[in-house]
Amino acid sequence: MDAKRTNPVIVIDIDNTLIDTAFRKQQALKRYLDLDASIESIRSNYELIPILGAGGSLSKQFFTRLDTEQTITECQAPSFPEAPETVELLRKNGIDVLFMTARHSGLQAVTISELKRNRISCQAEDLLMADGRDQSRKHKIETLRKISTQRVLVTMIGDRPEDIEAIRSVGLPGILFKSTLQDAEVNELLRGDRTGTVVCNTWSEIAGAVQQLLSASTQMAALRESFTTQYAAWLGDLDSKMTIVVALAAVIVGFCSNELRLDQPSDHGRWLLLLTLIISAPSTIYAIRGFTSRYSSGKLSAIQVQTNAKQWLAILCAYPKKWLFQPGDAIADDQALRSASEPEQASAHLKFFYDKYQTHNPTALLNLRMMELRATNYSKVYAERIASKLLLISIILVVAWALQNAFSRPAKETLAPTYHYVDWFR
């Protein structure tokens, strides 16, 4: 595989994200319509409704003319401050940068020239263009989905809702550059967001957000190690306790069963042994239930792992292998991953978390995972506590039986020889 294709990828929108298109709109309004408009008024309304009206012929003619080679060439727009430097920094750090735009493919040459004029180098293969303006939303979603199956896609940087929706469609966090959206629009866009969309006002903030996303893999690894260590410690402690409970309860059950088979001189003693047996047997069962494996993530968290009849047979015979696991379980996921492409394998950890929690936000993941581990832990703790309490009661009853038996046995043992001796003389 080409070394370049192993690099992580970031997709960046062009208009109003890299290039400050508000300046082009301002010049075009003056050139074509002889209208004066401030940059602030242009940025406050993406569709220029206060200036051109809502969806009329004037608006359609203007935006059609805006995305032409002539307008892009004659009404030059600058890049946003620090945008070229950030793109260059990403590339120096081993990130492949692709540029996505709703401009149609016939504008490829002028688009590359505009980027280069703004100190942003771009090759034809780095430019992702649509076939038409009306297809921009569909184009972005389909393009990102294709990239995500072939490369390690990190995020998309854009200024419009369709940019964020496109990156959400592949389950990744987006970076929203707030150049064309108002606060109310941003709040609406972020409502119910679970992918961890980052809102930035400047390209310096974008650089920081990208760095945070790039370091998310390291954070995930640290979280995973921490979770594994804590979870193993919790389970190890519980399993040790339940091992002791099962062992002691089994000894008590065996002892009581054996004693009940013998003739006991005291009815009180037999009742104590019977009661001890009745209590200690469930203690063993509860302890074994505490051992039962449980799901540790996702919607099934803390629920016991179920098996089917095919698995019973396959595990007993070690054949057929396809019956050894169930569709969608960890074994099936592992086998599917081993046959997947290299980029899919590289991003499998992120995909796992998104499939389980529908988010890549490290803070949200930490909270959700900790709650799930607590739930799984408690599902075992309850069984262990019940088993331990029943065992404690059983031990107390055994002690009571031993004391009762100790106080009653000496007198009977001294009478018995005398009775047999007298009976022999008779």
N, C-alpha and C positions, 0 to 999 in steps of 0.2 A: 504493500500500500504506500502511496505517495506520502512522504513525511509531512507535507503541508496539510493533508487531509486528517491527520491525527490531532491537529491543533484545535482548541476550542473556538467556537464561532460566536460573534456578536453581530446582529443585524441592526442597522441604523437607518431610519427614515431620513429623507433628504429635505424636502420642503418644510419649513417652519421648525425643523429639528437641527439640521446642520446649516442650512441656508436660511437666512432671515428674510423670508419671502414677503414680509410686510413692506419692505422697501421697494420690491418689484411692483407690488400692488399699488403703492403710492405713486410711482412713476407712470404706471399704465393708466391709472385713473386720470392723471393729468394729461397724458399723451393722447389717449383715445376718447376721453369723455370731457376733458377740460374741467375736471373736478379736483378741488384741493381737499386733501384729507390728512389728518395727523397720523403719525405712526400709532399713537395710543388708541385712536378711534378705530383704526384698521385691526389692531390686535384684539380689541374688545369684542369683535364680532367676526368670526371666521368667514361666514358667508356674505359679509358686508351688507346685511339686510337694511340697516338704517340709511345706507348710501344708495344701494341699487334696488332695493325692494326685495320681496320674498318670492323667489322662483320665477320671476317674470322673464320676458325676452331679453331685456337689458342685462340682467344678471347672467343669463345663459351665454349671451354673446361675449360678455366681458371675460368670463372664466374660460370659455373656449379659446379666446384669443390670448389669454394669459399663458396658457401652456402651449406656446408655439416657439419654434426656433428663433423667430424674429424677436419676440418679446424677451425671451431668456437672454438673447445676445445684447439687445439694445437697452433693456431695463435691468441693468446689473444689480444683483443683490449680494450683500456681504455674508460671510459666515458669522455665526454667533461667536462671541468672545470665548476663547479657550477650546473651541470645538476642534480645530485642526490639531492643536497640541495633544488633545486627549486621544484622538484617533491614532496619531503617531505613537503615543505612549503605549496604547493597547497593542499595536503591532510589535513594538520593541519587546513587550512582555510575552510574546508568543501567541497572541490572539489574532485569528483571521477576522477581518472586518469586511462585511458585505453590506452594500447599500441597496435599500429597497425604496421604490418610488411608484406612485400612481401614474407617473408620466408614461405615455405609450412608447413602445420600442423604437419608433421612428426618431425619438429625441435622444437616442443613446450618445451620439457624438457630441452634441451640444451640452449634454448633462456632464459628460466626462470633462469637457473643457471648462465648464463652470466650476466643477469641484477642484480641478487643477489650478484655476485662477485664484481659488481661495486656499491654496496650499494643502489640498487634500488629494493625495495621489489615488488614482482609481483606474483599474484595467477593465476591459469589457466584461471579463468573466466575474468581476466583483459586483456588477450592476444587475439588480433584479428589477425588471420593468414589467408593467402591466400592458395588456393589449388595448386598454381603453380606460378612461376615467371611471365609467360606471362599474367596472369590474374590480375596482381597487380593494374592496373588502374581501371578496372571494379570492382574489389574487394573493393577498397577503396571507390568508389562512392556509390556502393550499401550498403556497411556497414554504411557509414555516414548517408545516407538517412534513413536507418532503425533506427539508434540511434536517429536521430532528431525527429522521430515520436513517440518515446517512452520516451525520456529523454530531459532534458533542456541542449542541446549541446551549449557550449560556443565558442569553436574554435578547430582547429587542428594545431599542430606544426609539420612541416616537412621541408625537404630540397629539395624536387623535385617538378617540375611543376605539376605532377599528384596529389601530396598532396594538393596543392593550388586549383587545378581544382576540386578536390573532395569536399572540404569544400565550394567552390563557388557554387557547384551544389545544396547545401541546403540553399544558400543565406546567408551564414555567413562569417565573415572576417577570414582569415587564418593568421598564423604567419610563415613566411619563415625564416628558419635558413640558413644563407648563408655560407654553408660549402662545397657545391659541384658545385654551379653555379657562373659563372663569371658575371661581371657587365652588359655586353651586353645581356646575357641570362635573368638576372633579369629584365632589362628594357623591354625586349620583353614580359616577363610574366606579367608585371604590366600594359602593354599598354591596355587602355580601362577598367581597373579594377574599379569596382564601389562598391566592398564589403568592401574596407578599409584594404586590405592586409598590414601587418606590416613586414618589413624586419629587421632582427636582426643579428648581427655579433657575439654576445656572449650570454651565458645563463643568465647573469645578465640583459641584454637588454630584453630577453624573459620574465623574471620575471616582469619587468616593464610593458611590453606590455600586459601581462596577467592581471595585476592589473588594467590597463586602461580599458580593455575589461570588466572586472568584475564590474568596477564602471560605465560602460556605462548605466546600468539600472537606476542608481541614476541620471546620467546626463540626461537621457531621461525623467525621471519623472520631473526634474527641468525645462527642456525645455518645456515639455507638459504643466506644470503649468503656465510658462511664456507666452507661446503661447495663452493659454486659457484666461488668464487675459487680455492680449493685445487685442485679438480678440473680447472678450466680450465688452471691453471698446470702441473699434472702432465701433462695430455694435450698441452698446447702444447709442453712440453719434449720429450716422447717423440716427438711427430709431427715436430718439427724434426730430431731425431736420425735418425729413419727416412727423412725426406726426403733428407738427406745420404747415408745409406747406399744408398738406391735409386738416387740420381743417380750416385754413384761406382761402384756395382756395375754399373749399366747401361753406363757408359763402359768399364769393364774388360771386360765381356762383348763389347761391340762391337769393342774393340781386339783382343782375343784372336781373335775370329772372323775379323776381317779379316787378321790376321797368319798365321793357319793356312791361309788360302786362297792365300797366296803360297808360293813355293818357299823353304824354309828349309834352309840348308846344314848345320845342326846338328840331329841327332836329339835331343840334350839340350834344345835350345831349343824344339823342337816339343812335347816331353813337358811342359816347364814351362808352355807356353801352354795345352796341353790340360788340365793339372791346375788351372791358374788358372781356366779357363772352367768346369770342373766345380764348383769351390768357389764362385765368385762368383755363378753362376746361382741356387743355393739361398739365397744371402745376400739377393738381391732378393726371392725368394718369402717368406722369413721376415719381411723388413721390411714387405712388403705385408700379411702376416698381422697384424703389429703394428698396422697402420692400422685393421684391421677393427673396426667398432663393436661394443660389448658392452653388455649390460644393466648398469646401475649401482645397482640396488636390488632388494630382494625375493629370492625363492628362485632366480631366474635370474641373480643378480649374477655378473659376470665371464664369463658365457657369451655367445658370439657371437650377435648378432641375426640371426635367420634370415629368409629371404624365400621366397615360393612362386612357382609359375609364373604365377599370375594377376597378382601384383605386377610381375613382370618385364614382362609385356605392358602393364599399365596405366601403369606408369612410363614405358615407351617411347612410348606413344600418348597419355598424359595422360588416359586415359578407359578404362573407367568409373571414377568417383571412388570408388565403394564397394570397388573392388579395390586401391586405392592403399595400404590399410593392412589390418591383421589385427584380428579381434575381441579386445578387451582390451588393445590396445597404447596408447601415449600419444596417438595421433591419435584413436582411438575414445573414449578417456576424455575428451579435450578436447571432442569434438563432443557427447558425452552431457552434459557439464557445462554447455555453452552453452544447452542446452534445459531444464536443471533449474531448480527454483525458486530465488529469491534466497537464502533461508536455506541451501539445499544448496550454492549457489555460495560463500556466505560461509564455510561449514565444510568446504569441499572439501580444504583443506590438512591439517586434522586427520584427515579420513577417509582421505586418501592414506597418511599415516603409519601409521594403524591397519591399513589393508588390507595394507600391506607388512610390518609388524612386529608387529601385534596388541598394540600398546601406545601410550600417550600419555605415558608417563613420559619427561621430557626427558633425564634421565641415560642411561636405557636406549637411547633413540633416538640419542643422541650416540655411544655405544659401538658400536651396531649399524651406524650409518651410516659411521663411520670405518673399521670393519673391512671393510665392503663396498667402500668407495672404495679401500682398500689392495688388496683382492683384485682389483678391476678393473684397478688400476694395475699390479699384478704380472703379470697375464695378458698385458699388453702389454709389460712390462719383459722378460719371458723371451724373447719373440720378438725384441725389439730387441737384447738382449745376444747372442743366437745370430747374428743378422744381422751385428752389428758385429764379432764375432770372426771370422766367415767372411770378411768384407770385409778385415779386417786381414791374415789369412793370404793372401788374394788379392793384396793390395798388396805383401806381402813376396815372393811368387812373381814378380810383375811386375818388381820391382826385381832379383830374382835373374836373371830372363831378360834384362833390360837389361844387367846386368853381364856375363853370359856372352856375350851377343851383341857387346858392346863389345870384349871381349878377343879374340874369335875373328875378327871382321870385318876388321881392318886387314891382317893377313897375307894373307888371301885376295884382297883388293882389289889388292895389289901384284903378285901372281903372275899374275892374270888378264890384264893388258895385255901382259906379256912373252910369255905363251903365244900370244896372238892375233897379236902382232907377228912372232914366229918362224914361225907357221903361214902368215902372209901371204907371207913371203919364199919359203917352200917352194913 
